[in-house]
Amino acid sequence: FRYCELGAMRSIIVPSGHFALLAGAGFLTWQAPLLLMQKLLGPTAVAVFALARTIFTMSRQMVVALSLSISQEITHLVGQKRWEQLYRLYDLSERLVFLCIPVVSVGTLLSSPFLLTLWLHNRGLYQPGLFILMGITSAAMGIKEHKYQFQSASNQHRELSKATLALYGLMTVVSIFSTRLFG
């Protein structure tokens, strides 16, 4: 530690801290709802919710793959300050994502009873209200993940990390009250 430069250490740790904030937001997105549901609704609700979330997350990975495949190009265009090409890449990729999201979400929603029957031999776990809400949420997350990819690949994640953690924290607090009211 004698040879340590605090300024240099801080310049390395602080940017990484923003990724830690994003990891915290990920906890609030994926684990906090399960803990909340366990406390308020019981283990059956957790199991059905986790199954629905898994089905929609797996299907959404097809769309996420599209976003991830262009991340190197985003970084390259930002590094070269080729804003017109970056805008065109964003426009085209967003059109593709907006085309794929409804197809994937609705397709997953319609195939969910079959998947539950195939995997668990229990079609009775299909709850239309939950799966419709999960489909809408999954569609919104697919769009968010695509937009997030541009910020992450262009090293513009600082404000995103702070806002994401704050908003998901607020979402968790609101969920406490809405889960008690609506189940």
N, C-alpha and C positions, 0 to 999 in steps of 0.2 A: 504493500500500500504506500510505501515511502515514495515510490516512483510514479504513483498514479496521478494523473491530471484530472481533477474533478470536472473541468469543462469538457474534456474529451469523453470522459465516462458518461456525463450527462447527455452529450450529443448522440451517444449510441443508445442509451437506455430510454430516453424520452420517446423517440419514434417507435421503439418496440413496445412501449407502454400503451400506445394507441392500439396496437394489435391485441394487447391484453384487455383493453376496454371492449374491443369487438368480441373477444372470447367471452367476456362477462355478459355481453348482450346476447350471445349465443346461448348461454346458460339460461337467461331469462326467457328466451324464445322457446327452447326445447325442454328444459327440465322444470322450470318454475310452474308451468301449467300442470305437469304431472303431479308435482308435490301439492299444489293447490287442490287439484281434483281428488287426490288421495285423502286429504284432510276433510274436504267438504262433501264429496260425493261417494267415496269408497272405492275399493279395488276393482269392482266390475267396470265402473265408468273409466277408470284408468286403462284397463285392458282394451276396451273397445276403442277409446280415443287413440291409444298408442298404435293399435292395428290400423285404424283409418289413416293416421298420420304417416305410418310406414308405407302404406300403399301409395299415397299421393306423393310422398317424398321420392320414392323409387321411380315413379313415372316422370316426375319433374326433372329428374337427373338427365333425361334426354334433352330437355331444353337448356339446362345448365351446361351441358357439354358444348352446345353451340357457342355460348358466351365465353366459356373457358378457352375454346379453340382460337379465339381472336385476341387473347390478352397480350401475346407477344407483339402482334401488329399494333395494338393500342400503344404499348410502351414505345415501340419504334417510332410511330408517328408523333407522339408527344415529344420524344427526345429530339426529333428533327424539326419540331415546330411546324409540321405540315397540317395546319388546322383545317384546311378545306377537305383534305383526304380523310382526316379524323371525323369531321362532321358527316361526310358521306358514308364512312364505315358505320358510324353510330346510327344514321338514318336507315341504312339497309339492314343492319343487324336488328334494330328495333322492329322494323316491319316484319322480319322473319319471326322474331319472338312473338309478336302480337298475332301472327298467323298460327303459330304452333301452340301457344298457350291454351286457347279455347279447345282445340282438337284434343290435346293431351288431357286437359282437365275434364272435359265432358266424356271422353273415352274412358278415362279412369273411373269416373262416377258410374257410368253404365256397366263397366266390367267388374266393379267391386263385389256384387253378390256372387258372381262366378268365382272370383279370386278367393273369397272367403270360403266358398264351398270346396274349392280345389285344395286350398292350404289346410283348412281347419275342419273340413267336413261339417261346417255349421253355418248355413246361410242365415240363420236366425240372428247372427251378430250384426247383420246389416241393419243400420238405423238410418233411414232416408234423410231425416233432418240433419243429423250429424254429418253424414257424408256429403250432403249438398253444401253445408257450411265449410267443410274441409276442402271441397273442390274450389269454392270461391276464394278461400284463404290461400290455397296452393297456387291458384292463378295469380293472385296479387304478389305472392312471394316469388314466383317465377319472374315477374316483371321487375320486382325490387332487386333480385339477385343479378339480373342482367345489367341494370343501371349501376349497381354496386361494383360490378366487374370493371366498368370504365373508370370509376374512382380509384379502385385498388390498383389497377394496372398502370394508371397515370400518376400514382403516388399522391393522390389527393384524398387520403383517408382520415386525416386528422379531425376535421370537423365532423365527418361522418361517424367516427368512432364515439365522439362525445355525445352527439345527438342520438345515435342509435341506443347507447346505454341508457340515456335519460328517458327516451320514449318507450323503450321496452320495460324499464322500471315502472313508468307511469301505467303502461298497459297491464302489468302484473297487479298493481294496486287496484285499478279499475276492474280487473278480472275477479278479484276477491268479492267485490260487491255484486257484480253481474252474475257470477256463478251462484251466489246465495239466492239471488232473485229468480234467475231463469234456469238454473241447473245445468 
